[in-house]
Amino acid sequence: MSPTAEHFNQVRALLETQRYAVLSTRQGNGHPYGSLVAFSAAPDLTHLVFCTLRATRKYANLGIDARVSLLIDNRSNAETDLQRASAVTVLGTCQEPQGPPRERLLQSFLAQHPSMADFVRAPSCAVMRVDVRAYFLVTRFQNVVELHIQQGEQDAVDTPSR
C-alpha cells in the first residue's frame, strides 16, 4: 500500500469512528469562532456534512465567509494521547444544498446520527455540505501529512513535523 493510500485510510478510519468535530468559521470582525458539530463523511472523503439551525452564529458566519476548518480527533484525555492520538484538520468550503442533493446528504447524516432525526427535519435546520480541499493528518503528536482532494482525486504531500 502506498503512503498516500495508507494516509487516506487513516483519515477515513478516524472519520468513521468519530461523531463530532470542532467547526471553525470566521465572524464579521475577522475572529475565528469554534462550534461543536455532529458530522458525517462521504466514503470517498470528498465532503463532510453537518446540520445547524439557521438562527445560529455559525450559520450567520457562513454567510460572511464559506471557508471552514474542522478538527476531528480521537484523544482520550490521557498522557498517552501524545503518542497514540490522531487528529485531522479539514479545510474546505461550505454550502447549503437544496432539493434532492439536500435529501441525499440528510440521509447520509442520519445513517451516522439517527437520534438527531427530529432536529435535522425541523424547517429551521440547515443541512450543510463541506467540500473538502485538504486534510492535515497529525499522528504521534508531530507527524503531519497534508492530503489534497482535487476534482475527486486524492493526493498526498508529506510535510515537515510541526
Secondary structure, DSSP 4 states (H G I P E B T S, - for coil): --HHHHHHHHHHHHHHH--EEEEEEE-TTS-EEEEEEEEEE-TTSSEEEEEEETTSHHHHHHHH--EEEEEEE---SSTTHHHH-EEEEEEEEEE---HHHHHHHHHHHHHH-GGGHHHHTSTTEEEEEEEEEEEEEEETTTEEEEEEEETTEEEEEE----
